[in-house]
Amino acid sequence: MNFLWDIALRASQQGTKEEELFFCQAEAYSPFYEQAFPCLNETRVERGEVELNLLFRFADIFQYLLAEDGDVYPEFRRYLIDAALHMILDTDLHHGVTRRDVYIRSLQKELEDGTFWREMAEDFQLIVPEKRSRVAALVLSQMQTGASSVMFRRALRVLFPDAVLYQLREEPGMLLLYLPAARSVRDERILAFAKDMFLPVCYRLRVFWKYHFGVVGVDASMKMDEIAIY
């Protein structure tokens, strides 16, 4: 974690919003780094005030503002630097961003605030922040290509990496889902979101929590007291 954009993204993952960060010039810093944390290998943003070495990348912008003889209004200069860095951050975060990335970010925001689907907004917010953009990307792909069992499988791979999904050969419209974890309200709501958002209406889904259903000939699924009844 070194650059301004990296620090802001890491803070966001910790639940700290950009507007809660205050950027300022550090008094002690290394000329080889943009961040000025006490530990060079710091992985967390522990407080709202973030000290930076503004001369590392932005010397052309801040060198005169940081000059000692320009320190006439120190508080004004302090807040001006913070405002300028927030503007630079916006450009930093969008550098190299494709049109699809912009669509995904916009879609993620709409999923979070309920603009896209009001009834599912609270369930979407139960998904950990680092997975929301991946789910939003799948929603965008589905809007472009249509619903399919493949998209549902991809969503499960993101939300429940240990899940196993079966499709019955004799009845293709019937899916069996095994989730190794014990049933919980949170996981049920996340699964409901995935099902309502991605599973085509022509499919039926039966879920097995914690215990796998028995499969003749597969010893791992035929353990006493650990077999779900199908």
Buried (B, 14 or more C-beta within 10 A) or exposed (E): BBBBBEBBBBBBEEEBEEEEBBBBBBEEBEEEBBBBBEEEEBEEBEEEEBBBBBBBBBEEBBEEBBEEEEEEEEEEBEEEBBEBBBEBBEEBBEEEEEEEEEBBBBBBEBBBEBEBBEEBBEBBBEBEEEEBEBBBBBBBBBEEEEBBBEBBBBBBBBBBEEBEBBEEEEEEEEBBBBBEEEEEEEBBBBBEBBBEBBBEEEBEBBBBBEBBBBEEEEEEBEEEEEBBEE
